[in-house]
């Protein structure tokens, strides 16, 4: 059975390896492109929501305005 010090060192090694892999992943060009795509998609979705809200407002204004 491993000692507490061995387990602690093993855990520290796993954490260090995970940190290195995460940094490697998040620094890659593919990940940056993925984030740009997500941002573009979110921006486009927000534009569509704003346009839809504007359209609903204009329809409501037209229906509620007396002739």
Backbone bond lengths (Angstrom), bond angles and torsions (degrees), N, CA, C in turn:
res aa  C-N    CA-C-N  psi(-1)  N-CA   C-N-CA  omega(-1)  CA-C   N-CA-C  phi
1 X - - - 1.456 - - 1.533 108.74 -
2 X 1.348 116.29 131.78 1.467 118.76 -177.91 1.526 111.46 -70.32
3 X 1.311 114.46 150.83 1.460 119.41 179.13 1.528 110.02 -76.78
4 X 1.321 115.36 166.86 1.467 120.20 179.17 1.525 110.74 -61.75
5 X 1.317 117.04 -36.30 1.460 120.94 179.13 1.525 110.83 -65.82
6 X 1.348 116.16 -38.88 1.468 120.07 178.24 1.529 110.96 -65.32
7 X 1.320 115.79 -42.58 1.468 120.53 179.09 1.520 110.15 -64.28
8 X 1.329 116.27 -42.25 1.458 120.58 179.76 1.533 110.86 -63.97
9 X 1.314 117.04 -41.98 1.473 121.06 178.50 1.523 110.49 -65.86
10 X 1.320 116.82 -39.91 1.472 121.60 179.16 1.531 110.48 -63.20
11 X 1.330 116.50 -44.03 1.459 121.00 178.05 1.525 111.13 -63.28
12 X 1.336 116.73 -41.97 1.460 120.55 179.07 1.527 110.56 -63.20
13 X 1.334 116.52 -38.88 1.461 120.57 178.02 1.532 110.63 -65.45
14 X 1.320 117.31 -42.42 1.469 120.99 178.31 1.529 111.29 -62.10
15 X 1.319 116.50 -43.35 1.460 120.71 179.50 1.530 110.47 -63.88
16 X 1.324 116.53 -43.24 1.468 120.32 179.39 1.523 110.91 -62.66
17 X 1.337 117.04 -42.38 1.462 120.47 178.09 1.521 111.29 -64.46
18 X 1.330 116.52 -41.49 1.466 120.54 179.15 1.533 110.33 -63.62
19 X 1.321 117.09 -42.36 1.466 120.51 178.35 1.521 111.27 -61.18
20 X 1.326 116.82 -42.49 1.466 120.71 178.78 1.523 110.98 -62.81
21 X 1.325 116.92 -43.05 1.465 120.51 -179.38 1.524 111.26 -66.75
22 X 1.326 116.81 -39.07 1.466 120.64 178.83 1.530 110.04 -65.54
23 X 1.324 117.04 -44.76 1.470 120.28 177.67 1.523 111.00 -62.03
24 X 1.321 116.26 -40.66 1.461 120.70 178.69 1.527 110.48 -63.22
25 X 1.314 116.82 -42.64 1.461 121.41 -179.92 1.524 111.64 -66.39
26 X 1.322 116.41 -49.15 1.467 119.85 -174.73 1.520 112.64 -72.85
27 X 1.319 117.58 -13.46 1.454 120.96 178.08 1.530 112.28 -95.99
28 X 1.324 116.87 -0.86 1.464 119.79 -177.16 1.536 110.69 -78.81
29 X 1.311 115.52 154.30 1.467 121.03 179.19 1.525 111.29 -66.23
30 X 1.327 117.56 -34.96 1.477 120.58 179.67 1.522 110.64 -64.23
31 X 1.333 116.93 -40.60 1.460 119.98 -179.87 1.528 110.36 -67.49
32 X 1.331 116.14 -40.23 1.469 119.68 178.05 1.529 110.60 -63.76
33 X 1.332 116.85 -39.39 1.463 120.63 176.71 1.533 110.52 -64.90
34 X 1.330 116.18 -39.54 1.468 120.97 176.82 1.531 110.55 -59.68
35 X 1.331 116.50 -45.31 1.468 119.68 179.35 1.524 111.59 -64.36
36 X 1.332 116.56 -39.32 1.474 119.61 177.17 1.525 110.71 -62.41
37 X 1.330 115.67 -41.79 1.466 119.95 179.10 1.524 110.58 -63.29
38 X 1.325 116.50 -43.13 1.474 120.06 177.57 1.520 111.01 -61.20
39 X 1.317 116.55 -42.85 1.463 120.46 179.61 1.522 110.90 -65.09
40 X 1.331 116.56 -43.54 1.466 119.95 178.68 1.523 111.08 -62.08
41 X 1.323 116.54 -42.44 1.461 121.16 179.45 1.519 110.59 -64.25
42 X 1.321 116.34 -44.46 1.462 120.38 178.75 1.521 110.78 -62.88
43 X 1.324 116.60 -43.52 1.468 120.76 178.97 1.524 110.27 -61.38
44 X 1.328 116.88 -44.93 1.460 121.16 179.00 1.524 110.67 -61.67
45 X 1.343 116.75 -43.44 1.467 120.59 178.51 1.525 111.01 -61.60
46 X 1.330 116.71 -41.20 1.469 119.79 179.19 1.523 111.31 -65.05
47 X 1.327 116.87 -38.35 1.465 120.39 176.95 1.525 109.94 -62.35
48 X 1.343 116.35 -43.50 1.467 119.59 179.22 1.524 111.55 -62.93
49 X 1.318 116.99 -40.23 1.467 120.68 178.47 1.521 109.91 -63.45
50 X 1.318 116.85 -44.82 1.469 120.01 179.18 1.529 111.19 -62.43
51 X 1.329 116.82 -41.90 1.462 119.94 178.37 1.527 111.11 -63.93
52 X 1.318 115.82 -40.39 1.460 119.95 179.05 1.528 110.49 -64.52
53 X 1.328 116.51 -42.62 1.467 120.17 178.15 1.522 110.88 -63.20
54 X 1.312 116.10 -41.33 1.464 120.57 179.26 1.531 110.30 -63.71
55 X 1.331 115.61 -42.82 1.457 119.97 179.71 1.535 110.44 -63.17
56 X 1.326 116.52 -43.58 1.463 119.57 178.32 1.526 110.76 -62.02
57 X 1.328 116.77 -40.60 1.457 120.87 178.62 1.525 110.67 -62.27
58 X 1.328 116.96 -45.38 1.462 120.61 -179.12 1.526 111.31 -64.80
59 X 1.323 116.66 -39.84 1.477 119.93 177.58 1.521 109.66 -63.45
60 X 1.321 116.68 -43.94 1.457 121.05 179.81 1.533 110.38 -62.89
61 X 1.326 116.52 -43.66 1.467 121.18 178.16 1.527 110.71 -59.58
62 X 1.314 116.37 -43.48 1.458 120.68 -177.55 1.535 111.03 -67.24
63 X 1.327 116.35 -39.93 1.461 120.76 -179.25 1.519 112.03 -71.41
64 X 1.327 116.28 -31.36 1.465 119.59 -174.83 1.544 113.12 -94.25
65 X 1.306 117.99 -7.09 1.450 120.90 -178.93 1.532 108.82 -83.77
66 X 1.310 116.78 126.16 1.467 118.00 178.58 1.528 111.51 -69.29
67 X 1.294 115.26 149.32 1.484 120.79 -179.34 1.502 111.41 -77.85
